Amino acid sequence: MAVDYLVIVVYLAGMLAMGWWGMRRARSKSEFLVAGRRLGPAMYSGTMAAIVLGGASTIGGVGLGYQYGLSGAWMVFTIGLGLLALSVFFSARIARLKVYTVSEMLDLRYGGGRAGVISGLVMWAYTLMLAVTSTIAYATIFDVLFDLNRTLAIVLGGSIVVAYSTLGGMWSITLTDMVQFVVKTIGVLLLLLPIAVVKAGGFAEMKAQLPTEYFDPLGIGGETIFTYVLIYTFGMLIGQDIWQRVFTARSDRTAKWGGTVAGTYCLAYALAGAVIGTAAKVLYPKLGSPDDAFATIVKDELPVGVRGLVLAAALAAVMSTSSGALIACATVANNDIWSRLRGLGGRTPAGDHDEVKGNRAFILIMGLAVIGTAIAIDNVVEALTVAYNLLVGGLLVPILGGLVWRRGTVYGALASVVVGGVAVVVLMATHGILANEPVYYGLLASLAAYVIVSLATPATDAAVLTAWRERLAGRSPELASEPAPAAQ
């Protein structure tokens, strides 16, 4: 195991070094929060794929493959579909807005700050819980590696992410995510996938050993697939963590085609995880939990050195999602909540350099909050379900409605967020957190409130809509302060 330890230590040291290097580039608010809006296609594709494919997609995806066979790919597959839909239909318009948060987009579209305040609170809760669930996954990986107890593992993994994220913001996260994308590709797709299939005796032996439903593409069930689409596909369309990566693209063309490449990569990653899990079922038919499949097959079947690289890939998956969620949480907390509470409407009179210090402080504060919450929470699935139910049930309709329906109003948006959010919370309390009803009926309630209230209230002011269209077209004079994109 000494070689495996060395691989992990070198990897972790490299992440910290890149955080330090990124600090030298993050000298303005734009550089710190959105990498100067100048990522080219290669870096944009790699970092976008890295953030959406986290520990749940890697460890959880293999676990679903272990439990359901090839149809276990559907969870990660719907994530890829969501990223493809975002990239093809919305990313170009989102990139041209030149904002920092989803709430700022709502303010631009509907006028004023009323919709943005409430949506900021919902988005903050979502990004916080997403960062927490990603951080909890360190316990599983470091338990396999170093036999650390849960609390120490969370503190160790979380501290490294908080350190490099605080130092260089989005530049540090972009650099580390690119390395993590390469490590995941090599570790999971090029090493673990073929080794697992060979160890299981090949596809023919896998089919002979397992029930036929393990090879049914719809074996996981139509209702489960539909729920995945509602939660993960739609969640990809509106999450602050995803939009903040779209904001890093140097052009709308980069956002569209780079995201399409990343989404396609996610589809391949989904299938790979399901195949690995299916192979693990052949090798270890009686594991205590499906989520143990990844760690077990890595620990028992891979040679020294390769094992360290694959565990580094799992660590990379967790860190990429954790860091992305952390900077999104801090950006929302600072720009959408704290600045509004101070009565500054999202802007401070201080210069960009002071704003960098402020955002850096918020990443540190939110990072400590994430680590503390991760230590206190035991049920990862329930925490993640609460986050996505609130996101989709409360924010999907006003965000997408604002992009595609001119008649939507600020009162319709407010009603949609409040009614959808309350419906989700009430239904989770009455039907259970893991039930499907909260997101189903919460989304329907949100849609009904948005349409009815929008039609019953005066249309959005023509001047607001004109400014919105100019911003979508990239012609707003407010963009003059943005630095000119440069190739990366």
Backbone torsions as a table, in degrees:
resi	resn	phi	psi	omega
1	MET	NA	-11.6	-176.8
2	ALA	-59.4	-40.3	179.5
3	VAL	-65.7	-40.6	178.3
4	ASP	-62.0	-43.3	177.6
5	TYR	-60.0	-42.0	-179.1
6	LEU	-61.8	-42.6	178.7
7	VAL	-59.3	-45.6	-178.1
8	ILE	-66.5	-43.5	-178.8
9	VAL	-63.5	-43.5	177.8
10	VAL	-61.6	-41.9	179.0
11	TYR	-61.1	-49.0	-178.3
12	LEU	-63.9	-40.1	177.9
13	ALA	-63.2	-37.2	178.2
14	GLY	-64.2	-37.7	178.0
15	MET	-62.6	-42.1	179.0
16	LEU	-67.7	-38.7	179.1
17	ALA	-62.9	-40.4	178.8
18	MET	-68.4	-32.3	174.5
19	GLY	-62.5	-42.0	178.0
20	TRP	-65.1	-41.8	179.5
21	TRP	-66.7	-38.9	179.5
22	GLY	-64.2	-29.5	-179.8
23	MET	-60.9	-31.4	-178.7
24	ARG	-71.2	-21.0	-179.1
25	ARG	-95.6	-23.2	-174.1
26	ALA	-87.8	79.8	-176.2
27	ARG	-111.5	5.0	175.9
28	SER	-141.0	166.2	178.9
29	LYS	-58.8	-43.5	-179.7
30	SER	-63.0	-42.6	179.2
31	GLU	-65.5	-40.2	-174.7
32	PHE	-73.0	-40.3	-173.8
33	LEU	-93.4	-31.8	-175.6
34	VAL	-136.2	26.7	176.2
35	ALA	53.1	35.5	177.4
36	GLY	71.1	8.6	-176.9
37	ARG	52.9	46.1	-176.0
38	ARG	-140.5	29.6	175.1
39	LEU	-78.5	135.2	175.9
40	GLY	-83.3	179.9	-173.5
41	PRO	-58.2	-43.5	-175.5
42	ALA	-64.6	-52.2	-178.5
43	MET	-67.7	-37.0	179.6
44	TYR	-63.4	-46.8	-179.2
45	SER	-61.5	-46.8	-177.6
46	GLY	-63.8	-44.5	-178.0
47	THR	-72.6	-33.0	176.9
48	MET	-66.4	-43.4	177.2
49	ALA	-63.3	-36.4	-177.9
50	ALA	-64.9	-42.0	-175.1
51	ILE	-72.7	-34.7	-176.7
52	VAL	-81.5	-20.6	179.9
53	LEU	-102.6	85.4	-177.2
54	GLY	-99.3	-156.1	-179.2
55	GLY	-64.1	-36.0	178.5
56	ALA	-64.7	-38.1	179.9
57	SER	-72.5	-31.5	-176.7
58	THR	-88.9	-66.6	-179.6
59	ILE	-69.0	-44.6	179.4
60	GLY	-68.3	-37.5	178.4
61	GLY	-62.9	-41.0	175.9
62	VAL	-65.8	-38.7	178.0
63	GLY	-62.8	-40.0	176.8
64	LEU	-66.9	-36.4	174.9
65	GLY	-63.1	-39.1	177.6
66	TYR	-63.5	-38.6	-174.9
67	GLN	-82.9	-38.0	-172.4
68	TYR	-121.1	-7.6	-176.9
69	GLY	84.7	-148.5	-175.1
70	LEU	-61.5	-30.3	179.5
71	SER	-69.2	-10.5	174.7
72	GLY	-66.0	-10.6	178.4
73	ALA	-71.8	-13.5	-170.1
74	TRP	-62.4	-34.6	-179.3
75	MET	-60.9	-53.5	-179.6
76	VAL	-69.6	-32.2	178.8
77	PHE	-61.4	-41.0	179.8
78	THR	-69.8	-28.3	172.8
79	ILE	-63.1	-45.1	177.6
80	GLY	-62.6	-40.1	178.1
81	LEU	-63.4	-39.8	177.9
82	GLY	-63.6	-41.6	178.4
83	LEU	-66.3	-38.1	176.3
84	LEU	-63.8	-44.7	179.5
85	ALA	-63.2	-43.4	177.8
86	LEU	-60.2	-44.7	-175.6
87	SER	-68.1	-44.0	-174.4
88	VAL	-75.6	-41.0	-170.0
89	PHE	-101.3	-27.9	-170.4
90	PHE	-126.7	-24.4	-168.7
91	SER	-62.0	-36.5	-179.2
92	ALA	-61.8	-44.2	179.0
93	ARG	-67.5	-39.3	179.7
94	ILE	-63.5	-43.8	-178.5
95	ALA	-63.2	-35.9	-177.7
96	ARG	-72.4	-15.5	-178.5
97	LEU	-68.1	-28.8	-179.8
98	LYS	55.0	48.2	174.8
99	VAL	-111.8	-179.7	-180.0
100	TYR	-111.7	-23.7	-177.2
101	THR	-137.4	162.2	176.3
102	VAL	-64.0	-37.5	-179.7
103	SER	-63.8	-34.9	176.4
104	GLU	-64.6	-35.7	175.9
105	MET	-63.4	-42.2	179.4
106	LEU	-64.9	-38.5	177.0
107	ASP	-61.9	-43.1	179.4
108	LEU	-63.8	-43.3	-174.9
109	ARG	-71.8	-43.0	-172.5
110	TYR	-100.7	-14.5	-179.5
111	GLY	87.3	135.2	178.3
112	GLY	77.1	-174.0	-174.9
113	GLY	-114.3	7.0	-174.4
114	ARG	-67.3	-45.3	179.8
115	ALA	-68.1	-34.6	-176.2
116	GLY	-67.8	-35.3	-177.6
117	VAL	-63.6	-52.0	-177.8
118	ILE	-66.6	-43.5	179.3
119	SER	-63.5	-32.5	177.6
120	GLY	-63.3	-41.0	178.4
121	LEU	-64.3	-44.3	178.9
122	VAL	-64.0	-44.3	-178.6
123	MET	-66.5	-36.0	177.2
124	TRP	-63.1	-44.1	178.8
125	ALA	-61.6	-41.3	178.9
126	TYR	-63.0	-50.7	-177.1
127	THR	-66.6	-34.7	177.3
128	LEU	-62.0	-48.8	-178.2
129	MET	-68.5	-33.1	176.3
130	LEU	-64.7	-42.9	177.2
131	ALA	-64.6	-38.6	179.9
132	VAL	-63.6	-48.4	-177.9
133	THR	-65.1	-33.9	176.7
134	SER	-68.2	-38.9	-178.2
135	THR	-68.3	-35.7	179.0
136	ILE	-60.0	-31.0	-177.2
137	ALA	-63.7	-18.9	177.0
138	TYR	-60.3	-30.6	-178.5
139	ALA	-59.3	-41.8	-179.7
140	THR	-65.6	-45.4	-174.8
141	ILE	-69.9	-46.8	-177.5
142	PHE	-73.0	-21.3	173.1
143	ASP	-66.4	-42.7	176.9
144	VAL	-66.2	-41.2	-174.7
145	LEU	-75.0	-55.4	-169.2
146	PHE	-120.3	2.1	-178.6
147	ASP	58.3	41.1	179.5
148	LEU	-83.8	151.3	174.6
149	ASN	-72.6	164.0	-170.5
150	ARG	-58.5	-48.2	-176.4
151	THR	-62.8	-46.5	-179.3
152	LEU	-64.1	-37.8	179.0
153	ALA	-63.8	-43.3	179.5
154	ILE	-65.0	-42.9	179.9
155	VAL	-64.1	-42.8	-179.2
156	LEU	-63.8	-54.5	-178.6
157	GLY	-64.5	-43.9	-179.3
158	GLY	-64.5	-38.4	-178.6
159	SER	-64.4	-38.5	179.0
160	ILE	-64.3	-44.7	178.9
161	VAL	-64.8	-44.6	179.0
162	VAL	-61.3	-39.1	-177.8
163	ALA	-63.3	-54.2	-175.8
164	TYR	-73.4	-27.2	176.8
165	SER	-70.4	-40.1	179.7
166	THR	-67.6	-38.5	-177.2
167	LEU	-63.6	-55.2	-171.2
168	GLY	-119.7	5.2	178.4
169	GLY	58.0	-139.3	-175.5
170	MET	-65.1	-28.5	177.6
171	TRP	-65.3	-45.4	177.7
172	SER	-63.3	-42.5	-179.3
173	ILE	-65.7	-38.6	178.1
174	THR	-62.6	-45.9	-179.3
175	LEU	-64.5	-45.2	-179.9
176	THR	-68.2	-38.1	179.2
177	ASP	-63.5	-36.2	179.3
178	MET	-65.1	-42.5	175.5
179	VAL	-64.0	-41.8	-179.1
180	GLN	-65.1	-34.8	176.0
181	PHE	-62.4	-44.9	179.2
182	VAL	-64.6	-43.9	-179.3
183	VAL	-63.3	-41.9	178.4
184	LYS	-64.5	-41.5	-179.2
185	THR	-62.0	-46.6	179.7
186	ILE	-68.4	-48.7	-173.6
187	GLY	-68.0	-43.1	-174.7
188	VAL	-92.1	-52.2	-173.8
189	LEU	-78.3	-41.4	-173.2
190	LEU	-93.0	-21.7	-178.2
191	LEU	-113.4	-61.6	-173.5
192	LEU	-64.7	-41.6	-177.8
193	LEU	-59.1	-56.9	-178.9
194	PRO	-66.4	-36.1	179.9
195	ILE	-64.7	-42.3	179.9
196	ALA	-62.7	-43.1	-179.8
197	VAL	-64.8	-43.3	179.4
198	VAL	-64.4	-45.1	-179.7
199	LYS	-61.7	-30.8	-180.0
200	ALA	-82.4	-3.3	177.3
201	GLY	96.4	9.1	-179.4
202	GLY	90.6	170.2	-176.5
203	PHE	-64.5	-34.2	-180.0
204	ALA	-63.3	-44.0	179.5
205	GLU	-68.6	-36.5	177.8
206	MET	-62.8	-42.3	177.7
207	LYS	-65.6	-34.9	-179.9
208	ALA	-71.2	-32.0	-173.9
209	GLN	-86.9	-24.0	-171.5
210	LEU	-113.1	157.1	177.0
211	PRO	-62.2	155.5	-177.0
212	THR	-63.2	-27.6	-179.0
213	GLU	-66.0	-18.0	176.1
214	TYR	-67.0	-16.3	-178.3
215	PHE	-116.0	13.7	175.5
216	ASP	-87.9	120.4	-178.1
217	PRO	-59.6	-23.3	-178.8
218	LEU	-110.7	17.9	-174.3
219	GLY	-62.4	-25.9	-178.2
220	ILE	-72.0	-17.1	177.0
221	GLY	107.6	136.9	-178.0
222	GLY	-62.3	-39.0	-179.1
223	GLU	-65.8	-39.3	178.0
224	THR	-64.6	-42.9	179.2
225	ILE	-62.3	-43.2	179.5
226	PHE	-61.8	-40.6	178.0
227	THR	-64.9	-41.4	176.3
228	TYR	-58.7	-41.3	179.6
229	VAL	-62.6	-46.6	-179.7
230	LEU	-60.6	-45.4	-173.6
231	ILE	-80.4	-52.1	-170.7
232	TYR	-89.8	-43.3	179.2
233	THR	-64.3	-49.4	178.7
234	PHE	-69.6	-33.8	177.7
235	GLY	-61.5	-35.8	176.7
236	MET	-63.1	-26.9	-175.8
237	LEU	-74.9	-21.8	-168.1
238	ILE	-132.2	-3.5	-176.0
239	GLY	-69.4	137.9	177.2
240	GLN	-59.4	-38.1	-179.8
241	ASP	-61.6	-35.4	179.3
242	ILE	-79.5	-45.2	-179.9
243	TRP	-60.9	-36.9	-178.7
244	GLN	-64.2	-28.5	173.8
245	ARG	-74.3	-35.6	175.9
246	VAL	-61.2	-37.0	179.9
247	PHE	-64.3	-18.4	-178.7
248	THR	-80.8	-13.2	-176.7
249	ALA	-66.5	141.1	-177.8
250	ARG	-78.6	-14.3	177.8
251	SER	-154.6	162.8	178.1
252	ASP	-66.6	-29.2	177.1
253	ARG	-65.8	-41.4	176.4
254	THR	-61.2	-44.2	-179.8
255	ALA	-61.6	-40.2	-176.8
256	LYS	-72.3	-55.3	-173.3
257	TRP	-80.9	-34.1	175.1
258	GLY	-64.4	-40.4	176.9
259	GLY	-67.3	-33.4	177.6
260	THR	-64.3	-41.0	176.5
261	VAL	-62.8	-44.6	179.9
262	ALA	-62.8	-41.3	178.5
263	GLY	-63.4	-40.3	177.6
264	THR	-64.2	-39.9	176.9
265	TYR	-60.2	-39.7	179.3
266	CYS	-60.9	-37.2	179.2
267	LEU	-63.3	-41.9	178.0
268	ALA	-66.2	-40.1	180.0
269	TYR	-64.3	-36.6	178.3
270	ALA	-61.4	-47.6	-179.8
271	LEU	-65.6	-38.6	179.7
272	ALA	-61.3	-44.9	179.7
273	GLY	-62.2	-40.8	179.8
274	ALA	-66.0	-39.9	179.0
275	VAL	-66.1	-41.9	177.8
276	ILE	-60.8	-44.1	178.6
277	GLY	-63.7	-38.3	178.0
278	THR	-64.8	-40.9	176.9
279	ALA	-63.9	-38.8	178.7
280	ALA	-64.0	-33.0	178.3
281	LYS	-64.3	-36.5	176.4
282	VAL	-67.2	-43.0	-175.7
283	LEU	-76.3	-36.2	-176.3
284	TYR	-134.9	79.2	-172.4
285	PRO	-70.9	-12.9	-172.6
286	LYS	-127.6	43.0	175.3
287	LEU	-66.5	149.8	-179.4
288	GLY	-66.0	-35.1	-179.3
289	SER	-141.3	139.2	177.1
290	PRO	-57.2	-31.0	-179.5
291	ASP	-69.8	-11.1	176.3
292	ASP	-81.6	-8.2	-173.3
293	ALA	-61.3	-45.4	-177.3
294	PHE	-61.5	-53.5	-177.2
295	ALA	-62.3	-38.1	-177.4
296	THR	-66.7	-48.0	-177.5
297	ILE	-68.2	-33.7	177.2
298	VAL	-68.1	-45.3	-175.6
299	LYS	-69.4	-37.2	-171.7
300	ASP	-97.4	-24.8	-170.3
301	GLU	-109.9	-18.0	-174.7
302	LEU	-95.0	144.8	178.2
303	PRO	-72.6	162.5	178.8
304	VAL	-58.2	142.4	-178.0
305	GLY	91.5	-56.4	176.1
306	VAL	-65.1	-39.9	178.1
307	ARG	-59.3	-44.2	178.4
308	GLY	-61.9	-39.6	-179.4
309	LEU	-67.7	-40.5	180.0
310	VAL	-69.5	-37.8	175.4
311	LEU	-67.0	-34.3	173.8
312	ALA	-63.6	-34.4	177.3
313	ALA	-64.7	-41.7	177.1
314	ALA	-64.7	-41.0	177.3
315	LEU	-63.2	-39.3	178.0
316	ALA	-62.9	-40.3	179.7
317	ALA	-61.7	-43.8	-179.2
318	VAL	-68.2	-44.2	-176.0
319	MET	-65.9	-37.9	-177.8
320	SER	-64.8	-43.9	177.7
321	THR	-69.8	-40.8	-178.7
322	SER	-62.6	-45.8	-178.9
323	SER	-68.5	-38.9	178.4
324	GLY	-63.7	-43.0	178.7
325	ALA	-67.9	-36.1	-178.9
326	LEU	-64.8	-48.5	-179.1
327	ILE	-67.7	-32.1	176.0
328	ALA	-65.5	-43.7	179.4
329	CYS	-61.7	-45.1	-179.7
330	ALA	-67.3	-38.8	179.3
331	THR	-63.1	-44.2	179.1
332	VAL	-66.2	-44.0	-178.6
333	ALA	-60.7	-41.7	-177.0
334	ASN	-78.8	-51.2	-171.7
335	ASN	-82.7	-32.6	-175.0
336	ASP	-100.8	-23.2	-175.7
337	ILE	-114.1	-60.6	-175.3
338	TRP	-62.8	-46.6	-178.0
339	SER	-64.5	-33.4	178.0
340	ARG	-71.9	-38.2	177.5
341	LEU	-63.0	-31.5	178.0
342	ARG	-81.6	-1.8	176.6
343	GLY	76.0	25.0	-177.1
344	LEU	-105.9	4.5	173.5
345	GLY	58.2	32.6	177.0
346	GLY	91.0	-6.3	179.8
347	ARG	-130.7	149.6	174.8
348	THR	-117.9	153.7	178.6
349	PRO	-72.0	-12.5	180.0
350	ALA	-69.8	163.2	-179.7
351	GLY	-77.2	174.7	-178.7
352	ASP	-58.1	-36.7	-176.7
353	HIS	-62.2	-41.6	177.4
354	ASP	-66.6	-35.3	177.9
355	GLU	-64.9	-35.1	175.6
356	VAL	-61.0	-44.9	179.0
357	LYS	-61.6	-41.9	179.5
358	GLY	-63.5	-45.7	179.0
359	ASN	-66.9	-35.4	176.9
360	ARG	-63.6	-41.4	178.5
361	ALA	-63.8	-38.9	179.8
362	PHE	-68.3	-35.6	176.0
363	ILE	-62.7	-42.7	178.9
364	LEU	-63.2	-46.6	-179.4
365	ILE	-63.6	-48.0	179.4
366	MET	-64.7	-35.4	178.4
367	GLY	-62.5	-43.5	177.3
368	LEU	-64.6	-38.1	177.6
369	ALA	-65.1	-39.9	179.1
370	VAL	-63.4	-46.3	-179.6
371	ILE	-61.8	-44.5	179.3
372	GLY	-63.2	-42.1	179.0
373	THR	-67.2	-38.8	179.7
374	ALA	-62.6	-36.4	178.2
375	ILE	-67.7	-34.9	-175.2
376	ALA	-80.9	-24.7	-175.0
377	ILE	-96.3	136.6	-179.7
378	ASP	-102.5	-39.7	-172.1
379	ASN	-93.2	101.2	-177.0
380	VAL	-67.5	-44.1	-175.4
381	VAL	-62.1	-43.6	-179.6
382	GLU	-65.3	-40.9	179.5
383	ALA	-63.2	-43.0	-179.8
384	LEU	-68.5	-36.7	178.7
385	THR	-64.9	-42.0	176.9
386	VAL	-59.3	-44.2	-178.1
387	ALA	-61.3	-49.7	-177.0
388	TYR	-71.5	-34.2	177.5
389	ASN	-62.7	-43.4	178.5
390	LEU	-66.1	-41.5	-179.0
391	LEU	-61.8	-54.6	-175.4
392	VAL	-71.4	-46.4	-177.6
393	GLY	-66.2	-32.3	-175.7
394	GLY	-98.0	-31.5	-169.5
395	LEU	-117.5	-16.9	-176.5
396	LEU	-58.5	-49.6	-174.3
397	VAL	-65.1	-51.3	-179.1
398	PRO	-65.6	-30.0	179.6
399	ILE	-72.9	-54.7	-179.7
400	LEU	-68.5	-34.5	176.7
401	GLY	-61.2	-40.1	178.2
402	GLY	-64.6	-30.0	-179.3
403	LEU	-81.1	-27.1	-171.8
404	VAL	-120.0	-12.8	-174.9
405	TRP	-125.6	113.2	-177.0
406	ARG	-67.4	-27.8	-173.9
407	ARG	-78.0	-10.3	178.6
408	GLY	-61.6	138.8	-177.4
409	THR	-119.9	168.1	179.8
410	VAL	-63.6	-34.7	179.0
411	TYR	-70.3	-37.2	174.9
412	GLY	-63.3	-40.7	179.0
413	ALA	-64.6	-44.7	178.3
414	LEU	-61.4	-46.1	179.2
415	ALA	-61.5	-39.6	-179.4
416	SER	-62.5	-46.6	-179.6
417	VAL	-63.5	-47.2	-175.9
418	VAL	-68.2	-50.4	-177.8
419	VAL	-64.1	-46.4	179.3
420	GLY	-63.1	-44.0	179.9
421	GLY	-64.1	-45.0	179.4
422	VAL	-64.2	-42.1	179.4
423	ALA	-60.7	-42.1	179.3
424	VAL	-63.0	-46.0	-178.2
425	VAL	-63.9	-45.5	-179.5
426	VAL	-63.1	-44.0	-178.1
427	LEU	-70.2	-32.1	174.7
428	MET	-67.0	-34.4	179.0
429	ALA	-70.5	-35.5	-175.6
430	THR	-91.1	-34.0	-176.1
431	HIS	-104.5	-12.3	-177.1
432	GLY	104.5	145.8	-175.9
433	ILE	-61.6	-37.6	-175.0
434	LEU	-88.2	2.4	179.3
435	ALA	-70.9	157.8	178.9
436	ASN	-82.4	-25.0	-174.5
437	GLU	-58.2	-39.3	-177.8
438	PRO	-56.1	-45.9	-178.1
439	VAL	-76.5	-34.2	178.3
440	TYR	-61.2	-59.4	-173.4
441	TYR	-77.8	-29.5	175.5
442	GLY	-62.4	-41.3	179.0
443	LEU	-66.8	-41.9	178.3
444	LEU	-64.0	-41.4	179.0
445	ALA	-64.8	-40.4	178.8
446	SER	-62.9	-43.6	179.4
447	LEU	-64.3	-45.0	-179.5
448	ALA	-62.0	-44.7	-179.9
449	ALA	-63.2	-40.8	-178.5
450	TYR	-62.6	-47.6	-176.8
451	VAL	-69.4	-48.1	-175.7
452	ILE	-64.4	-49.0	-177.4
453	VAL	-69.0	-37.3	178.6
454	SER	-62.4	-43.3	179.9
455	LEU	-71.0	-24.9	-177.6
456	ALA	-89.4	-6.3	-178.7
457	THR	-118.3	160.1	-178.9
458	PRO	-58.3	145.6	179.6
459	ALA	-63.0	156.1	177.7
460	THR	-59.1	139.4	-178.3
461	ASP	-52.6	138.1	-177.0
462	ALA	-60.0	-35.6	179.8
463	ALA	-65.0	-38.6	178.0
464	VAL	-64.4	-44.8	-179.8
465	LEU	-66.6	-35.9	177.8
466	THR	-65.2	-44.6	177.7
467	ALA	-63.2	-36.7	178.4
468	TRP	-63.7	-45.8	-179.9
469	ARG	-65.6	-37.7	177.3
470	GLU	-64.3	-39.6	179.0
471	ARG	-66.7	-42.8	178.2
472	LEU	-60.8	-32.7	-179.5
473	ALA	-83.3	-4.3	179.9
474	GLY	76.4	21.6	-175.9
475	ARG	-108.5	6.5	-176.8
476	SER	-68.7	134.2	177.3
477	PRO	-65.1	-17.2	179.3
478	GLU	-67.0	-14.3	-176.8
479	LEU	-83.5	-3.8	-175.9
480	ALA	-61.9	-26.4	-178.9
481	SER	-78.3	-12.6	179.3
482	GLU	-71.1	137.8	178.1
483	PRO	-65.7	147.5	178.6
484	ALA	-66.4	132.2	-179.8
485	PRO	-61.5	144.1	174.8
486	ALA	-128.1	149.5	-177.4
487	ALA	-65.2	141.9	175.5
488	GLN	-126.2	NA	NA
